[in-house]
Amino acid sequence: MQTSAQSMSTIRLVPRAGLCQACQVRGIAACASLDDGDLQRLAAIATQKEYAAEATIFEQGDEPSFIYNLTEGHVRLTKTLANGRRQIIGFVYPGGMLGLAVHGAYVCSAEAIGPVKLCRFPRPRLLSLLDELPSLKTRLLDIAADELGDAQEQMLLLGRKTPLERVASFLWRQHQEAIRCGDSTLSIDLPMKRADIADYLGTTIETVSRTFTKLRADGLIKLEHANKVIILDLDGLEELAEGL
């Protein structure tokens, strides 16, 4: 659990008034399905929260008191085994939801990769509001279905794909997320560290670094620096990600 000192140093509450209309992810978040009137009803139960880089938003096993919508920044989702080993199971991008899938407790931990902003909704109040906002209920079901699809893709990636195919799949996913957020360029920002990528892909940092080097040598990507990749051959990267 977070200590009170950590919470005070990493979290800042911000009033909701006027924030929804200026929200950068208004068009892609769950609330995109709502008209202005219903949006105000949702905003009435929301609080915007800010977390510093590396802060814990919630921990695996915590009581699932809130559901979050990420409005700025990136979050990694991790699971910890009984022996203390950690596995990154996913990344959340602007417009994404956190804390939807629970079984009496949060099933994973959520950590800010860099500074992040989120809308926080008290879980009981949001769930009771869904019956009055059917378009939002449908949207959340769609998001939950997408999360299930992502989990199945991750099982395939870890179980069947080679390290080269895994890294190609990861970069292709980053490109798709950039498009979803309105950025159609082939320049990809990678906010996560190589260690995070390796953990997520079930390989080592050295393998990830060697694979990036090979993709560059094969003319598929260009490395601007450690956190920026330019895709030079989008079709080739997609074929490699699909194992073709």
C-alpha positions as CSV (number, residue, x, y, z in Angstrom):
1,M,0.0,0.0,0.0
2,Q,1.1,3.6,-0.5
3,T,2.2,5.5,2.5
4,S,0.6,8.9,3.3
5,A,3.9,10.7,2.6
6,Q,4.1,9.1,-0.9
7,S,0.5,10.0,-1.6
8,M,1.0,13.6,-0.6
9,S,4.2,14.0,-2.8
10,T,2.8,12.3,-5.9
11,I,-0.9,13.2,-6.1
12,R,-2.6,16.5,-6.7
13,L,-6.4,16.8,-6.8
14,V,-7.8,19.2,-9.4
15,P,-11.4,20.5,-9.6
16,R,-13.4,19.1,-12.5
17,A,-15.2,22.3,-13.6
18,G,-14.5,23.0,-17.2
19,L,-12.0,20.2,-17.7
20,C,-14.1,17.8,-19.7
21,Q,-14.5,20.2,-22.7
22,A,-10.8,20.9,-22.8
23,C,-9.8,17.2,-22.3
24,Q,-7.3,16.0,-24.9
25,V,-8.8,12.5,-25.1
26,R,-12.5,13.6,-25.1
27,G,-13.0,12.1,-28.6
28,I,-11.4,8.6,-27.9
29,A,-12.2,8.0,-24.2
30,A,-15.2,6.1,-22.8
31,C,-17.0,9.4,-22.3
32,A,-16.9,10.1,-26.1
33,S,-20.3,8.4,-26.4
34,L,-22.0,11.0,-24.1
35,D,-23.7,14.3,-25.0
36,D,-23.0,17.4,-23.0
37,G,-25.8,16.8,-20.6
38,D,-24.8,13.2,-19.7
39,L,-21.1,14.3,-19.7
40,Q,-21.9,16.7,-16.9
41,R,-23.5,13.9,-14.9
42,L,-20.4,11.8,-15.3
43,A,-18.1,14.7,-14.5
44,A,-20.1,15.3,-11.3
45,I,-18.7,12.1,-9.8
46,A,-15.2,12.4,-11.2
47,T,-12.0,13.9,-9.8
48,Q,-8.9,14.6,-11.8
49,K,-5.7,13.2,-10.2
50,E,-2.1,13.7,-11.2
51,Y,0.7,11.3,-10.4
52,A,4.5,11.8,-10.6
53,A,6.7,9.5,-12.6
54,E,7.0,6.0,-11.1
55,A,4.2,6.6,-8.6
56,T,1.8,3.7,-7.9
57,I,-1.8,4.4,-8.8
58,F,-3.1,1.2,-7.2
59,E,-1.6,-2.0,-6.1
60,Q,-2.5,-5.6,-6.9
61,G,-4.8,-6.9,-4.2
62,D,-6.1,-3.5,-3.2
63,E,-9.8,-3.0,-2.7
64,P,-11.2,-1.8,-6.1
65,S,-12.6,1.5,-4.9
66,F,-12.1,3.4,-8.2
67,I,-12.1,3.1,-12.0
68,Y,-9.7,5.4,-13.8
69,N,-9.6,7.0,-17.3
70,L,-6.1,8.0,-18.4
71,T,-6.1,11.5,-20.0
72,E,-2.3,12.2,-20.2
73,G,0.8,10.1,-20.0
74,H,1.4,6.3,-20.0
75,V,0.9,3.6,-17.3
76,R,2.3,0.1,-17.0
77,L,0.3,-2.8,-15.6
78,T,2.2,-5.3,-13.5
79,K,1.5,-8.6,-11.7
80,T,3.7,-9.9,-8.9
81,L,4.1,-13.6,-8.2
82,A,4.3,-15.0,-4.7
83,N,8.1,-15.3,-4.9
84,G,8.3,-11.5,-5.7
85,R,9.0,-11.8,-9.4
86,R,7.3,-9.1,-11.5
87,Q,5.7,-9.4,-15.0
88,I,4.5,-6.4,-17.0
89,I,1.2,-7.5,-18.5
90,G,0.4,-4.3,-20.5
91,F,0.6,-0.6,-21.0
92,V,-2.2,1.9,-20.9
93,Y,-2.3,4.8,-23.3
94,P,-4.2,8.1,-23.2
95,G,-7.9,7.5,-23.4
96,G,-7.5,4.0,-21.8
97,M,-9.2,2.7,-18.7
98,L,-7.8,1.2,-15.6
99,G,-9.4,-0.9,-12.9
100,L,-12.3,-2.3,-14.9
101,A,-11.4,-6.0,-14.5
102,V,-11.5,-7.0,-10.9
103,H,-12.3,-10.1,-8.8
104,G,-12.9,-8.7,-5.4
105,A,-9.6,-6.8,-5.7
106,Y,-7.4,-5.2,-8.3
107,V,-5.9,-8.0,-10.3
108,C,-2.7,-6.1,-11.1
109,S,-0.8,-3.0,-10.1
110,A,-0.8,0.3,-12.1
111,E,2.3,2.5,-12.1
112,A,2.9,5.8,-13.8
113,I,5.8,5.6,-16.4
114,G,6.1,9.4,-16.5
115,P,3.8,12.1,-15.1
116,V,0.2,11.2,-15.7
117,K,-3.3,12.7,-15.3
118,L,-6.4,10.6,-14.8
119,C,-10.1,11.0,-14.2
120,R,-11.0,8.9,-11.1
121,F,-14.5,7.6,-10.6
122,P,-15.8,6.0,-7.4
123,R,-16.6,2.5,-8.5
124,P,-20.0,2.1,-6.9
125,R,-21.3,5.4,-8.1
126,L,-20.0,4.8,-11.6
127,L,-21.6,1.4,-11.8
128,S,-24.9,2.7,-10.6
129,L,-24.8,5.5,-13.1
130,L,-24.4,3.1,-16.0
131,D,-28.1,2.1,-15.9
132,E,-29.0,5.7,-16.6
133,L,-26.3,6.1,-19.3
134,P,-26.7,3.1,-21.6
135,S,-24.3,4.5,-24.2
136,L,-21.5,4.6,-21.6
137,K,-22.4,1.1,-20.4
138,T,-22.0,-0.2,-24.0
139,R,-18.7,1.6,-24.4
140,L,-17.3,0.1,-21.2
141,L,-18.3,-3.3,-22.4
142,D,-16.5,-2.7,-25.6
143,I,-13.4,-1.6,-23.7
144,A,-13.6,-4.8,-21.6
145,A,-13.9,-6.9,-24.8
146,D,-10.8,-5.1,-26.2
147,E,-8.9,-5.9,-23.0
148,L,-9.7,-9.5,-23.4
149,G,-8.6,-9.4,-27.0
150,D,-5.3,-7.8,-26.0
151,A,-4.8,-10.5,-23.4
152,Q,-5.3,-13.2,-26.0
153,E,-2.8,-11.5,-28.3
154,Q,-0.3,-11.3,-25.5
155,M,-0.7,-15.0,-24.9
156,L,0.1,-15.6,-28.6
157,L,3.1,-13.3,-28.5
158,L,4.7,-15.0,-25.5
159,G,3.8,-18.5,-26.5
160,R,4.5,-18.6,-30.2
161,K,6.4,-15.6,-31.6
162,T,10.2,-15.3,-31.9
163,P,12.0,-12.4,-30.2
164,L,12.2,-10.6,-33.5
165,E,8.4,-11.0,-34.1
166,R,7.7,-9.9,-30.5
167,V,9.6,-6.6,-30.9
168,A,8.0,-6.0,-34.3
169,S,4.6,-6.6,-32.8
170,F,5.3,-4.2,-30.0
171,L,6.4,-1.5,-32.4
172,W,3.3,-2.1,-34.6
173,R,1.1,-1.8,-31.5
174,Q,2.8,1.6,-30.6
175,H,2.0,2.8,-34.1
176,Q,-1.6,1.8,-33.8
177,E,-1.9,3.5,-30.5
178,A,-0.4,6.7,-31.9
179,I,-3.0,6.6,-34.7
180,R,-5.8,6.1,-32.2
181,C,-4.6,9.2,-30.4
182,G,-4.7,11.2,-33.6
183,D,-1.0,11.0,-34.6
184,S,-0.6,9.5,-38.1
185,T,3.1,10.0,-38.4
186,L,5.6,7.1,-38.5
187,S,7.6,8.6,-35.6
188,I,6.9,6.7,-32.4
189,D,7.8,7.9,-28.9
190,L,8.6,5.1,-26.4
191,P,8.1,6.4,-22.9
192,M,8.9,3.1,-21.3
193,K,12.5,1.8,-20.6
194,R,14.1,-1.0,-22.4
195,A,13.8,-3.1,-19.2
196,D,10.0,-2.5,-19.3
197,I,9.8,-3.6,-22.9
198,A,11.9,-6.7,-22.2
199,D,9.7,-7.6,-19.2
200,Y,6.5,-7.2,-21.3
201,L,7.9,-9.3,-24.2
202,G,9.2,-12.0,-21.9
203,T,12.8,-11.6,-23.0
204,T,16.0,-9.8,-21.9
205,I,17.2,-6.2,-22.2
206,E,20.1,-7.5,-24.4
207,T,17.7,-9.3,-26.7
208,V,15.5,-6.2,-27.1
209,S,18.6,-4.1,-27.9
210,R,19.9,-6.6,-30.4
211,T,16.5,-6.8,-32.1
212,F,16.2,-3.1,-32.4
213,T,19.6,-3.1,-34.0
214,K,18.6,-5.8,-36.5
215,L,15.4,-4.0,-37.4
216,R,17.5,-0.9,-38.1
217,A,20.0,-2.9,-40.1
218,D,17.2,-4.4,-42.2
219,G,15.9,-1.0,-43.0
220,L,12.6,-1.4,-41.2
221,I,13.2,1.3,-38.6
222,K,15.4,4.3,-37.7
223,L,16.5,5.0,-34.2
224,E,16.5,8.7,-33.4
225,H,17.4,8.0,-29.8
226,A,16.5,5.4,-27.2
227,N,13.0,6.7,-26.9
228,K,12.1,7.6,-30.4
229,V,11.7,5.2,-33.3
230,I,10.9,6.1,-36.9
231,I,9.2,3.4,-39.0
232,L,10.8,3.2,-42.5
233,D,8.9,0.2,-43.8
234,L,5.4,-0.1,-42.3
235,D,4.3,-3.0,-44.4
236,G,7.5,-4.9,-43.7
237,L,7.1,-4.3,-40.0
238,E,3.5,-5.5,-40.0
239,E,4.4,-8.7,-42.0
240,L,7.2,-9.5,-39.5
241,A,4.8,-8.9,-36.6
242,E,2.3,-11.3,-38.2
243,G,5.0,-13.9,-38.7
244,L,4.7,-13.8,-42.5
